[in-house]
Amino acid sequence: MNATLTDDDVGKTVVDAAGKELGIVAKVDNGRAAVDPNPSIAEHVFASLGIEGEDEEDYVVTESMLESVGSEIVLQGTI
């Protein structure tokens, strides 16, 4: 799959191949997404407004890890 990441993906839920929720996209930069595994209410609000942010607990998801991008981002495997 040739799924790509864009700024429009900020705030989307990221799930693994089994459907387990892994967090939300906090920031997208050059085909890499910073995923916040434990977003606060404020972080959810900022993300829903398209305001990007990143902190030390975020982990990186690259386009090569993606199965699909739609209303949520689905990874090929599990983390």
SEVODO-51137 format. One record per atom (N, C-alpha, C): residue number from 1; y, x negated, z. Coordinates in Angstrom, 1 decimal, padded with zeros to 4 digits. Last residue first. Layout:
residues N
n: NUM	Y: Y	X: X	Z: Z
...
//
This chain:
residues 79
n: 79	Y: -002.8	X: -002.5	Z: 017.4
n: 79	Y: -002.2	X: -003.6	Z: 018.0
n: 79	Y: -002.7	X: -003.8	Z: 019.4
n: 78	Y: -004.8	X: -001.6	Z: 014.5
n: 78	Y: -004.3	X: -001.4	Z: 015.9
n: 78	Y: -003.7	X: -002.6	Z: 016.4
n: 77	Y: -003.9	X: -001.1	Z: 011.1
n: 77	Y: -004.9	X: -001.3	Z: 012.2
n: 77	Y: -004.4	X: -000.9	Z: 013.5
n: 76	Y: -001.8	X: -000.4	Z: 009.5
n: 76	Y: -003.1	X: -000.5	Z: 008.9
n: 76	Y: -004.2	X: -000.5	Z: 010.0
n: 75	Y: 000.6	X: 002.0	Z: 010.9
n: 75	Y: 000.1	X: 000.7	Z: 010.7
n: 75	Y: -001.4	X: 000.7	Z: 010.1
n: 74	Y: 003.0	X: 004.3	Z: 009.9
n: 74	Y: 001.5	X: 004.2	Z: 010.2
n: 74	Y: 001.1	X: 002.7	Z: 009.9
n: 73	Y: 005.8	X: 005.9	Z: 011.0
n: 73	Y: 005.3	X: 004.7	Z: 010.3
n: 73	Y: 003.9	X: 004.4	Z: 010.8
n: 72	Y: 006.8	X: 009.3	Z: 010.1
n: 72	Y: 006.4	X: 008.2	Z: 011.1
n: 72	Y: 005.9	X: 007.0	Z: 010.3
n: 71	Y: 007.5	X: 010.4	Z: 007.8
n: 71	Y: 008.2	X: 010.9	Z: 009.0
n: 71	Y: 007.9	X: 010.0	Z: 010.2
n: 70	Y: 006.6	X: 007.4	Z: 006.3
n: 70	Y: 007.0	X: 008.8	Z: 006.1
n: 70	Y: 007.8	X: 009.2	Z: 007.2
n: 69	Y: 004.8	X: 004.8	Z: 005.2
n: 69	Y: 006.0	X: 005.1	Z: 005.8
n: 69	Y: 006.4	X: 006.5	Z: 005.4
n: 68	Y: 001.5	X: 003.3	Z: 005.7
n: 68	Y: 002.4	X: 004.2	Z: 005.1
n: 68	Y: 003.7	X: 004.4	Z: 005.9
n: 67	Y: 000.5	X: 000.8	Z: 006.6
n: 67	Y: -000.3	X: 001.7	Z: 005.8
n: 67	Y: 000.6	X: 002.6	Z: 005.0
n: 66	Y: 001.8	X: -002.4	Z: 007.2
n: 66	Y: 002.0	X: -001.0	Z: 007.0
n: 66	Y: 000.9	X: -000.4	Z: 006.2
n: 65	Y: 001.9	X: -005.2	Z: 007.4
n: 65	Y: 001.1	X: -004.5	Z: 008.4
n: 65	Y: 001.0	X: -003.0	Z: 008.2
n: 64	Y: 003.7	X: -006.1	Z: 005.6
n: 64	Y: 002.3	X: -006.3	Z: 005.3
n: 64	Y: 001.4	X: -005.6	Z: 006.2
n: 63	Y: 006.2	X: -005.6	Z: 006.8
n: 63	Y: 005.7	X: -004.7	Z: 005.8
n: 63	Y: 004.2	X: -004.9	Z: 005.4
n: 62	Y: 005.7	X: -006.2	Z: 010.4
n: 62	Y: 006.2	X: -006.6	Z: 009.0
n: 62	Y: 005.6	X: -005.6	Z: 008.0
n: 61	Y: 007.0	X: -005.8	Z: 013.6
n: 61	Y: 006.1	X: -005.2	Z: 012.6
n: 61	Y: 006.6	X: -005.6	Z: 011.2
n: 60	Y: 007.4	X: -007.3	Z: 016.7
n: 60	Y: 007.8	X: -007.3	Z: 015.3
n: 60	Y: 006.6	X: -006.7	Z: 014.5
n: 59	Y: 008.5	X: -005.8	Z: 019.8
n: 59	Y: 007.6	X: -006.6	Z: 019.1
n: 59	Y: 007.9	X: -006.4	Z: 017.6
n: 58	Y: 010.7	X: -005.8	Z: 022.7
n: 58	Y: 010.3	X: -005.3	Z: 021.3
n: 58	Y: 009.3	X: -006.3	Z: 020.7
n: 57	Y: 011.6	X: -006.8	Z: 025.0
n: 57	Y: 010.3	X: -006.2	Z: 025.1
n: 57	Y: 009.8	X: -005.8	Z: 023.7
n: 56	Y: 014.2	X: -007.8	Z: 024.6
n: 56	Y: 013.1	X: -008.8	Z: 024.7
n: 56	Y: 011.7	X: -008.1	Z: 024.8
n: 55	Y: 015.7	X: -005.7	Z: 022.0
n: 55	Y: 015.6	X: -006.4	Z: 023.3
n: 55	Y: 014.4	X: -007.1	Z: 023.4
n: 54	Y: 018.0	X: -004.3	Z: 019.7
n: 54	Y: 016.8	X: -005.0	Z: 019.9
n: 54	Y: 016.8	X: -005.6	Z: 021.3
n: 53	Y: 019.3	X: -001.6	Z: 017.7
n: 53	Y: 019.4	X: -002.5	Z: 018.9
n: 53	Y: 018.0	X: -003.2	Z: 019.0
n: 52	Y: 021.3	X: 000.5	Z: 015.6
n: 52	Y: 020.2	X: -000.5	Z: 015.8
n: 52	Y: 020.4	X: -001.3	Z: 017.1
n: 51	Y: 021.9	X: 003.8	Z: 015.2
n: 51	Y: 022.4	X: 002.6	Z: 015.9
n: 51	Y: 021.3	X: 001.7	Z: 016.2
n: 50	Y: 021.0	X: 006.2	Z: 014.3
n: 50	Y: 021.0	X: 005.1	Z: 013.4
n: 50	Y: 021.6	X: 003.8	Z: 013.9
n: 49	Y: 020.7	X: 008.2	Z: 016.1
n: 49	Y: 022.1	X: 008.1	Z: 015.4
n: 49	Y: 022.1	X: 007.0	Z: 014.4
n: 48	Y: 018.3	X: 007.6	Z: 017.1
n: 48	Y: 018.4	X: 008.9	Z: 016.3
n: 48	Y: 019.8	X: 008.9	Z: 015.6
n: 47	Y: 018.9	X: 005.3	Z: 018.5
n: 47	Y: 018.1	X: 005.2	Z: 017.3
n: 47	Y: 018.2	X: 006.4	Z: 016.5
n: 46	Y: 020.4	X: 006.4	Z: 020.6
n: 46	Y: 021.0	X: 005.5	Z: 019.7
n: 46	Y: 020.2	X: 005.4	Z: 018.4
n: 45	Y: 018.4	X: 008.1	Z: 021.8
n: 45	Y: 019.6	X: 008.7	Z: 021.3
n: 45	Y: 020.3	X: 007.7	Z: 020.3
n: 44	Y: 016.5	X: 006.1	Z: 022.6
n: 44	Y: 016.1	X: 007.2	Z: 021.7
n: 44	Y: 017.3	X: 007.8	Z: 021.0
n: 43	Y: 018.0	X: 004.7	Z: 024.4
n: 43	Y: 017.6	X: 004.0	Z: 023.2
n: 43	Y: 017.1	X: 005.0	Z: 022.2
n: 42	Y: 018.4	X: 006.7	Z: 026.4
n: 42	Y: 019.5	X: 006.2	Z: 025.7
n: 42	Y: 019.1	X: 005.5	Z: 024.4
n: 41	Y: 015.7	X: 006.9	Z: 027.3
n: 41	Y: 016.4	X: 008.1	Z: 026.7
n: 41	Y: 017.6	X: 007.6	Z: 025.8
n: 40	Y: 014.0	X: 003.9	Z: 026.3
n: 40	Y: 014.7	X: 004.8	Z: 027.3
n: 40	Y: 015.3	X: 005.9	Z: 026.5
n: 39	Y: 010.9	X: 002.9	Z: 024.9
n: 39	Y: 012.3	X: 003.2	Z: 024.7
n: 39	Y: 012.8	X: 004.2	Z: 025.8
n: 38	Y: 008.6	X: 001.0	Z: 024.8
n: 38	Y: 009.0	X: 001.8	Z: 026.0
n: 38	Y: 010.5	X: 002.2	Z: 025.9
n: 37	Y: 008.4	X: -000.6	Z: 022.5
n: 37	Y: 007.2	X: 000.2	Z: 023.0
n: 37	Y: 007.5	X: 001.1	Z: 024.2
n: 36	Y: 010.2	X: -000.9	Z: 019.7
n: 36	Y: 010.4	X: -000.8	Z: 021.2
n: 36	Y: 009.3	X: 000.0	Z: 021.7
n: 35	Y: 010.1	X: -003.1	Z: 017.1
n: 35	Y: 009.5	X: -001.8	Z: 017.7
n: 35	Y: 009.6	X: -001.9	Z: 019.2
n: 34	Y: 011.8	X: -004.3	Z: 014.4
n: 34	Y: 011.6	X: -004.5	Z: 015.9
n: 34	Y: 011.2	X: -003.1	Z: 016.5
n: 33	Y: 010.5	X: -004.9	Z: 011.2
n: 33	Y: 011.0	X: -003.9	Z: 012.2
n: 33	Y: 010.8	X: -004.4	Z: 013.6
n: 32	Y: 011.3	X: -006.5	Z: 008.2
n: 32	Y: 010.7	X: -006.6	Z: 009.6
n: 32	Y: 011.3	X: -005.6	Z: 010.5
n: 31	Y: 012.8	X: -006.6	Z: 005.9
n: 31	Y: 011.4	X: -006.2	Z: 005.9
n: 31	Y: 010.6	X: -006.4	Z: 007.2
n: 30	Y: 015.4	X: -007.4	Z: 006.9
n: 30	Y: 014.6	X: -008.2	Z: 006.0
n: 30	Y: 013.1	X: -007.9	Z: 006.0
n: 29	Y: 015.3	X: -005.5	Z: 009.7
n: 29	Y: 016.0	X: -006.6	Z: 009.1
n: 29	Y: 015.1	X: -007.4	Z: 008.2
n: 28	Y: 015.8	X: -002.8	Z: 011.9
n: 28	Y: 015.1	X: -003.3	Z: 010.7
n: 28	Y: 015.9	X: -004.4	Z: 010.1
n: 27	Y: 015.2	X: -001.6	Z: 015.2
n: 27	Y: 016.0	X: -002.3	Z: 014.2
n: 27	Y: 015.1	X: -002.7	Z: 013.1
n: 26	Y: 013.5	X: 000.1	Z: 016.5
n: 26	Y: 014.8	X: -000.1	Z: 017.1
n: 26	Y: 015.7	X: -000.8	Z: 016.1
n: 25	Y: 011.0	X: 002.5	Z: 016.1
n: 25	Y: 011.7	X: 001.4	Z: 015.4
n: 25	Y: 013.1	X: 001.3	Z: 016.0
n: 24	Y: 009.1	X: 003.1	Z: 019.0
n: 24	Y: 010.0	X: 003.5	Z: 018.0
n: 24	Y: 010.6	X: 002.3	Z: 017.4
n: 23	Y: 005.5	X: 003.1	Z: 019.8
n: 23	Y: 006.9	X: 003.0	Z: 020.1
n: 23	Y: 007.8	X: 003.5	Z: 019.0
n: 22	Y: 002.9	X: 003.8	Z: 019.3
n: 22	Y: 003.1	X: 002.5	Z: 019.8
n: 22	Y: 004.6	X: 002.2	Z: 020.2
n: 21	Y: 000.5	X: 006.4	Z: 019.5
n: 21	Y: 001.9	X: 006.1	Z: 019.5
n: 21	Y: 002.2	X: 004.7	Z: 020.1
n: 20	Y: -002.4	X: 006.4	Z: 017.6
n: 20	Y: -001.9	X: 006.1	Z: 018.9
n: 20	Y: -000.4	X: 005.7	Z: 018.8
n: 19	Y: -003.7	X: 006.8	Z: 015.2
n: 19	Y: -002.7	X: 007.8	Z: 015.6
n: 19	Y: -002.1	X: 007.6	Z: 017.0
n: 18	Y: -005.3	X: 004.8	Z: 014.3
n: 18	Y: -006.0	X: 005.8	Z: 015.1
n: 18	Y: -005.0	X: 006.9	Z: 015.5
n: 17	Y: -003.5	X: 003.0	Z: 013.3
n: 17	Y: -004.4	X: 003.7	Z: 012.3
n: 17	Y: -005.1	X: 004.8	Z: 013.0
n: 16	Y: -000.6	X: 003.5	Z: 015.3
n: 16	Y: -001.6	X: 002.7	Z: 014.7
n: 16	Y: -002.5	X: 003.6	Z: 013.9
n: 15	Y: 002.9	X: 004.4	Z: 014.8
n: 15	Y: 001.6	X: 004.7	Z: 015.3
n: 15	Y: 000.6	X: 003.7	Z: 014.6
n: 14	Y: 006.3	X: 004.7	Z: 015.5
n: 14	Y: 005.3	X: 003.9	Z: 015.0
n: 14	Y: 003.9	X: 004.2	Z: 015.6
n: 13	Y: 008.9	X: 007.0	Z: 014.8
n: 13	Y: 007.8	X: 006.6	Z: 015.7
n: 13	Y: 006.8	X: 005.7	Z: 014.9
n: 12	Y: 012.2	X: 006.0	Z: 013.9
n: 12	Y: 010.9	X: 006.6	Z: 013.6
n: 12	Y: 009.9	X: 006.1	Z: 014.6
n: 11	Y: 014.5	X: 004.6	Z: 014.5
n: 11	Y: 014.3	X: 005.8	Z: 015.2
n: 11	Y: 012.9	X: 006.5	Z: 015.0
n: 10	Y: 015.0	X: 003.4	Z: 011.2
n: 10	Y: 015.3	X: 003.2	Z: 012.6
n: 10	Y: 015.2	X: 004.6	Z: 013.3
n: 9	Y: 014.6	X: 003.8	Z: 008.6
n: 9	Y: 013.4	X: 003.9	Z: 009.4
n: 9	Y: 013.7	X: 003.8	Z: 010.9
n: 8	Y: 016.9	X: 003.2	Z: 007.2
n: 8	Y: 016.6	X: 004.7	Z: 007.4
n: 8	Y: 015.4	X: 004.9	Z: 008.3
n: 7	Y: 016.7	X: 000.5	Z: 006.7
n: 7	Y: 017.5	X: 001.0	Z: 007.9
n: 7	Y: 017.3	X: 002.5	Z: 008.2
n: 6	Y: 013.3	X: 000.1	Z: 005.7
n: 6	Y: 014.7	X: 000.2	Z: 005.5
n: 6	Y: 015.4	X: 000.6	Z: 006.7
n: 5	Y: 010.3	X: -001.2	Z: 004.5
n: 5	Y: 011.1	X: -000.8	Z: 005.7
n: 5	Y: 012.5	X: -000.9	Z: 005.3
n: 4	Y: 007.7	X: -000.1	Z: 002.3
n: 4	Y: 008.8	X: -001.0	Z: 002.7
n: 4	Y: 009.6	X: -000.4	Z: 003.8
n: 3	Y: 004.4	X: -000.2	Z: 001.1
n: 3	Y: 005.4	X: 000.5	Z: 001.9
n: 3	Y: 006.5	X: -000.6	Z: 002.3
n: 2	Y: 002.2	X: -000.5	Z: -000.8
n: 2	Y: 003.4	X: -001.3	Z: -000.9
n: 2	Y: 004.6	X: -000.6	Z: -000.1
n: 1	Y: -001.2	X: -000.9	Z: 000.0
n: 1	Y: 000.0	X: 000.0	Z: 000.0
n: 1	Y: 001.2	X: -000.9	Z: 000.0
//
